Amino acid sequence: MPAPARAPRAPRAPRAPRPDLQTLTAAEARAFLVGHHGLRAVEHPPGAEGVRALVRRLRCIQLDPLDPLGTNADLVALARLDGIAKGDVYRHLLPGHAFEHFAKERCLLPPEAFPWYRAELMVEAPWWSHQERLRRLPPGVVEAVLAEVRARGPVGADDVTDHGRVEPLDWSGWKGTPRAAKMALEVLWARCDVVVCGRTARGGKTYDVPERALPGVAARDPHPARRSAEARIAAFRRWATVDRVEAAGLLSTAGSAAWSTLEPARRAGIAAALVAEGAVEEVRVEGSTRTFLAPRGFRARSHPPADGRIRLLGPLDPLVWDRGLVKAAFGFEYTWEVYRPAALRTFGWYVCPLLAGDALVGRLDGAVDRGALRVRAVWAEPGADLDPGALRACLERHAAACGVDRVVMPRRIRVNQARDRS
């Protein structure tokens, strides 16, 4: 017999706001977030020194290989720094000044974070399937590849000795490597036994052991020698949550994409303990029903006045990690439509937000193509002050950083009449 139908569950009543919880107006949240993320004015020196200061300030720079206007890492840096070009993020950080691992998905992280990652053996994204990689690899391959990197490194992934083929992983149509040697490198990378230390001329990853690639930090252990495994995990989660709050600026306690690999820490109640200790602060934002974690003393932090520039943001810029917060604080609905079928896109394949002062004033669809930065469309937000001269200056700076000297603009700036479908 079929089971009896369950009565529909009554909708949960909204939680009453705590009377002691400080509330930020939308304007206060905007001002803090823009300043906190270094988007009011250029604050760091040009060139390598600025890129290295930036990765320490932001805590993590999210990586993505798509490159119509520069990769996301390029866009993050170019929105905040002068005197750099496309590709300089990797050139100035690797090796020695950053490493790659999972944080808010796969990111560039400052070297000071590496001992925490290595001490925990692996920080895994939910889709990474580390144990499945190990299962598919023939015995001895991981050890052989590590020995080769230790003897020959730095070495490109394509140049490691061939160890045959394996069944590739499949993430909803995204195929992993069928090469056993490359899969072994992925296992070693996840365990922090090797690190990405650069890119080859063909764009592939170069690997080395951390003792050479990150001298001075690789051997550190942030844990007392007698700390138990449970205590080590708790200490890592505490450190990583405070670090993620700094990276996000405002981090929703209800969960968001910004938690990513730290979702187990969120579910374990780390946030409440940190608030009780005073390590972070808990706030509300006008227009949102959620509560957020903010860095300790965030209201007292000072930021420079806006420099009048328009900034082209990457689709994975930390300012727009939390789409719900962006909607509440900025009144801006943003969805990265790159993985949507073309017929369902509202604005385009790789549309980037435009920031002016504390306002997200529009979005742009374009690409560097045939010797020019070619802008297919620009949409201004209703009522926004999207100054054409400031926009052209932004795009000319960006074109020069991408190695082209022409900007091809559309005939007109459209006004956004459609609501972006989140």
VOGU-3710 file (C-alpha; in Angstrom, 3 decimals, decimal comma):
1> mpaparapra> 0,000/0,000/0,000  1,257/3,463/-0,731  2,230/5,528/2,266  -0,382/8,062/3,359  0,199/11,548/2,048  1,849/13,878/4,512  0,148/17,077/5,484  1,902/20,107/4,009  4,417/21,614/6,383  3,432/25,012/7,733
11> prapraprpd> 5,744/27,799/6,599  8,373/28,670/9,165  7,780/32,016/10,829  10,564/34,525/10,239  12,966/34,774/13,141  12,547/37,981/15,125  15,636/40,202/14,963  17,731/40,246/18,124  17,421/43,605/19,846  21,162/43,721/20,630
21> lqtltaaear> 22,265/43,073/17,050  23,731/46,078/15,253  22,174/46,883/11,895  23,923/48,462/8,931  21,952/50,564/6,513  22,347/49,595/2,880  24,521/52,687/2,357  26,763/51,748/5,297  27,112/48,186/4,015  27,989/49,438/0,513
31> aflvghhglr> 30,582/51,871/1,808  32,211/49,282/4,025  32,297/46,548/1,399  33,723/48,742/-1,363  36,394/50,158/0,945  37,183/46,831/2,555  37,753/45,200/-0,836  40,106/47,954/-1,991  37,821/49,355/-4,698  37,573/53,023/-3,739
41> avehppgaeg> 41,008/54,047/-4,968  44,380/52,530/-5,859  45,969/51,826/-2,472  48,890/49,568/-3,378  52,050/50,320/-5,373  52,318/49,334/-9,028  53,878/46,134/-10,275  54,928/43,072/-8,329  54,874/44,774/-4,931  51,243/45,758/-5,397
51> vralvrrlrc> 50,133/42,306/-6,572  51,793/40,684/-3,558  50,203/43,182/-1,186  46,823/42,596/-2,831  46,730/38,822/-2,316  47,505/39,365/1,364  44,783/41,976/1,674  42,083/40,016/-0,129  43,117/36,696/1,498  42,178/34,786/-1,648
61> iqldpldplg> 41,736/35,528/-5,351  39,343/33,121/-7,030  40,607/31,409/-10,173  38,760/30,616/-13,373  40,337/29,740/-16,743  37,885/31,645/-18,982  39,665/34,588/-20,568  37,576/36,904/-22,764  38,742/40,060/-20,961  41,523/38,517/-18,910
71> tnadlvalar> 40,882/35,762/-16,395  38,968/36,488/-13,208  42,290/36,836/-11,351  43,414/39,441/-13,911  40,151/41,366/-13,531  40,371/41,350/-9,730  43,874/42,814/-9,832  43,297/45,281/-12,679  40,312/46,804/-10,853  42,589/47,651/-7,902
81> ldgiakgdvy> 46,110/48,212/-9,194  47,988/50,321/-11,714  51,184/49,356/-13,492  50,294/45,733/-14,190  49,221/43,804/-17,272  47,159/40,744/-17,983  49,024/37,703/-16,684  51,023/39,595/-14,070  49,087/38,029/-11,212  50,773/34,697/-11,866
91> rhllpghafe> 54,060/36,227/-12,957  54,393/38,271/-9,771  53,064/35,695/-7,305  54,464/32,337/-8,397  56,645/30,958/-7,059  57,198/32,125/-3,502  54,457/34,691/-2,971  51,279/32,604/-3,215  49,983/29,075/-3,685  46,812/27,589/-5,121
101> hfakercllp> 44,276/25,661/-3,115  40,607/25,484/-2,242  39,210/28,400/-0,262  36,271/30,095/-1,928  36,651/27,334/-4,542  40,106/27,226/-6,210  42,036/30,360/-5,313  45,420/31,990/-5,081  46,280/32,268/-1,381  49,057/34,141/0,453
111> peafpwyrae> 52,024/31,995/1,510  51,295/32,521/5,222  48,193/30,328/4,833  50,141/27,341/3,524  51,173/25,861/6,913  47,505/25,689/7,925  46,616/23,869/4,732  49,532/21,457/4,882  48,932/20,682/8,551  45,398/19,589/7,729
121> lmveapwwsh> 46,697/17,394/4,860  43,842/18,419/2,556  41,133/21,051/2,269  38,685/19,590/-0,196  35,974/21,104/-2,349  32,861/18,905/-2,261  33,232/17,961/-5,933  36,959/17,192/-5,861  36,579/13,412/-5,208  40,019/12,948/-3,676
131> qerlrrlppg> 39,421/9,392/-2,519  38,027/8,448/-5,928  41,213/9,734/-7,574  43,261/7,533/-5,251  41,054/4,549/-6,045  41,551/4,930/-9,797  45,333/5,305/-9,675  47,539/2,192/-9,982  49,645/1,364/-6,891  52,904/3,289/-6,621
141> vveavlaevr> 52,111/6,034/-9,143  51,556/8,789/-6,573  54,855/7,992/-4,856  56,726/7,806/-8,176  55,410/11,167/-9,369  56,300/12,820/-6,058  59,834/11,442/-6,275  60,155/12,789/-9,810  58,948/16,273/-8,869  61,332/16,275/-5,909
151> argpvgaddv> 64,227/15,310/-8,189  63,394/17,384/-11,290  61,141/20,224/-10,163  59,891/22,628/-11,128  58,314/20,495/-13,819  55,317/20,947/-16,082  52,397/18,576/-15,761  52,848/17,570/-19,419  56,507/16,721/-18,858  56,157/14,236/-16,008
161> tdhgrvepld> 56,978/10,613/-16,931  53,989/8,822/-18,424  52,356/6,232/-16,147  49,591/5,133/-18,467  45,936/6,007/-18,508  43,119/5,982/-15,954  39,377/6,409/-16,108  38,815/10,205/-16,019  36,476/11,802/-13,541  33,294/13,372/-14,893
171> wsgwkgtpra> 31,657/16,370/-13,183  28,327/16,756/-14,947  29,978/16,696/-18,361  33,319/18,272/-17,367  35,982/15,647/-18,056  39,048/15,255/-15,871  42,429/14,008/-17,007  42,800/10,438/-18,350  46,551/10,498/-17,615  47,630/8,700/-14,458
181> akmalevlwa> 50,605/11,036/-13,937  48,403/14,140/-14,052  45,846/12,602/-11,720  48,659/11,758/-9,312  49,760/15,395/-9,406  46,199/16,416/-8,526  46,300/14,081/-5,513  49,694/15,421/-4,415  48,522/19,005/-4,911  45,410/18,449/-2,783
191> rcdvvvcgrt> 47,605/16,972/-0,018  50,046/19,915/-0,272  52,894/17,528/-1,112  53,431/19,620/-4,263  52,309/23,134/-5,144  51,601/24,966/-8,366  54,615/27,209/-8,834  53,908/28,749/-12,251  52,544/28,322/-15,725  54,248/26,875/-18,801
201> arggktydvp> 54,404/28,693/-22,132  51,425/26,589/-23,218  49,412/27,626/-20,177  49,764/24,371/-18,236  50,611/24,183/-14,558  54,172/23,825/-13,277  54,692/21,928/-10,025  57,399/21,794/-7,377  57,765/20,622/-3,808  56,798/23,341/-1,292
211> eralpgvaar> 60,261/23,397/0,310  61,589/24,996/-2,888  58,500/26,882/-4,059  57,576/28,375/-0,667  60,844/28,646/1,251  60,510/29,874/4,797  56,873/28,851/5,305  56,578/25,280/4,035  58,021/23,656/7,158  56,023/25,637/9,709
221> dphparrsae> 53,348/23,871/11,732  50,718/26,123/13,323  49,746/23,435/15,856  51,393/22,501/19,168  53,066/19,116/18,818  50,693/17,304/21,176  47,435/18,702/19,847  44,937/15,956/19,046  43,430/15,450/15,604  40,114/16,866/16,825
231> ariaafrrwa> 41,836/19,920/18,274  43,783/20,461/15,066  40,581/20,400/13,010  38,872/22,813/15,411  41,846/25,194/15,334  41,979/25,128/11,535  38,258/25,818/11,255  38,536/28,724/13,681  41,478/30,258/11,821  39,910/29,651/8,406
241> tvdrveaagl> 36,533/31,126/9,397  38,101/34,339/10,695  40,176/34,479/7,518  37,081/33,939/5,341  35,220/36,735/7,157  38,106/39,053/6,276  37,986/37,828/2,674  34,226/38,303/2,323  33,827/41,462/4,395  30,322/40,377/5,393
251> lstagsaaws> 29,787/36,606/5,569  26,248/35,261/5,944  25,762/32,955/8,920  23,034/31,164/6,939  25,514/29,942/4,375  26,434/31,209/0,948  28,845/30,458/-1,867  31,500/32,340/0,099  31,649/29,540/2,708  32,304/26,816/0,115
261> tleparragi> 34,905/24,457/1,618  34,152/25,800/5,112  30,545/24,648/5,120  31,407/21,919/7,699  32,810/24,653/9,970  29,629/26,674/9,584  27,469/23,689/10,477  29,704/22,923/13,476  28,816/26,263/15,092  32,247/27,857/14,780
271> aaalvaegav> 30,677/31,231/13,965  28,737/31,457/17,231  31,859/30,651/19,222  33,873/33,293/17,400  31,174/35,918/18,010  31,103/35,021/21,708  34,890/35,386/21,888  34,806/38,744/20,109  36,958/37,443/17,239  34,298/38,563/14,734
281> eevrvegstr> 31,139/40,674/14,975  27,573/39,782/14,059  25,447/42,322/12,154  22,286/42,710/10,145  22,022/44,555/6,825  18,987/46,630/5,995  16,947/44,871/3,307  18,168/41,364/4,195  16,669/38,853/6,629  20,044/37,194/7,225
291> tflaprgfra> 22,722/37,900/9,796  26,343/38,394/8,780  29,768/38,005/10,327  31,966/41,098/10,040  35,648/41,546/10,907  36,349/42,656/14,455  36,419/46,454/14,690  35,223/46,861/11,112  33,399/50,146/11,807  36,617/51,821/12,929
301> rshppadgri> 38,548/50,935/9,785  39,258/53,822/7,455  39,200/53,783/3,670  40,223/56,429/1,122  37,675/58,575/-0,686  36,501/57,372/-4,081  38,859/58,376/-6,888  36,160/58,927/-9,541  37,037/55,890/-11,633  34,663/53,340/-13,056
311> rllgpldplv> 35,958/49,835/-12,392  35,309/46,705/-14,432  34,828/43,851/-11,963  35,413/40,168/-12,558  32,356/37,905/-12,315  33,969/36,216/-9,276  35,241/39,403/-7,621  34,904/39,150/-3,819  32,565/42,144/-3,828  29,936/40,079/-5,669
321> wdrglvkaaf> 30,458/36,645/-4,099  27,181/36,826/-2,165  24,496/37,679/-4,712  21,824/38,106/-2,021  23,965/40,600/-0,131  24,721/42,449/-3,378  20,991/42,756/-4,012  20,266/44,017/-0,471  23,182/46,446/-0,206  23,532/47,650/-3,796
331> gfeytwevyr> 20,079/46,996/-5,249  21,880/45,115/-8,019  20,780/41,683/-9,235  23,688/39,791/-10,731  23,970/36,292/-12,099  27,008/35,031/-13,964  25,336/33,576/-17,037  28,318/31,807/-18,514  26,896/28,329/-17,850  23,349/29,134/-18,960
341> paalrtfgwy> 22,086/28,122/-22,399  22,246/31,114/-24,733  18,455/31,306/-25,050  18,104/31,789/-21,284  20,671/34,561/-20,869  19,421/37,996/-19,957  22,607/39,967/-20,678  25,273/37,744/-22,218  27,911/35,047/-21,830  30,592/36,819/-19,742
351> vcpllagdal> 28,973/39,978/-18,409  30,941/41,952/-15,808  29,615/44,477/-13,259  30,660/48,127/-13,425  31,435/49,922/-10,157  31,522/53,706/-9,642  32,166/54,916/-6,108  29,925/52,872/-3,836  27,429/51,997/-6,574  27,157/49,166/-9,052
361> vgrldgavdr> 26,064/51,294/-11,978  25,879/48,820/-14,853  27,259/45,773/-16,587  29,305/45,132/-19,706  29,534/42,336/-22,248  32,745/42,312/-24,262  35,975/40,567/-25,196  39,489/41,267/-26,401  39,380/40,156/-30,008  41,152/41,002/-33,276
371> galrvravwa> 43,484/43,555/-31,749  40,855/45,531/-29,837  38,684/45,501/-26,748  35,295/45,032/-28,390  32,298/45,909/-26,238  29,144/44,199/-27,434  26,768/45,897/-25,010  26,649/48,121/-21,927  23,619/48,275/-19,649  23,177/51,098/-17,150
381> epgadldpga> 21,153/50,467/-14,004  17,979/52,573/-13,825  18,805/55,931/-12,300  22,548/55,197/-12,161  25,176/57,768/-13,050  27,117/55,811/-15,671  29,383/58,517/-17,053  30,441/57,742/-20,663  33,788/59,509/-20,291  34,688/57,620/-17,120
391> lraclerhaa> 33,590/54,375/-18,764  35,813/54,960/-21,788  38,753/55,791/-19,522  38,158/52,526/-17,638  38,075/50,543/-20,869  41,150/52,243/-22,307  43,095/51,332/-19,146  41,856/47,782/-19,421  42,656/47,509/-23,139  46,218/48,684/-22,545
401> acgvdrvvmp> 46,653/46,122/-19,769  45,449/43,434/-22,209  47,981/44,517/-24,838  45,638/46,244/-27,304  45,289/49,945/-28,083  41,710/50,202/-29,401  38,309/50,160/-27,729  35,300/49,502/-29,945  32,114/50,682/-28,246  28,456/50,050/-29,087
411> rrirvnqard> 26,410/52,947/-30,439  24,507/53,491/-27,223  24,381/52,546/-23,564  21,213/50,621/-22,873  19,182/51,001/-19,702  18,527/47,747/-17,887  14,805/47,120/-18,253  14,839/43,437/-17,304  15,288/41,877/-13,909  18,252/39,524/-13,863
421> rs> 16,982/36,004/-13,178  18,894/34,711/-10,173
//
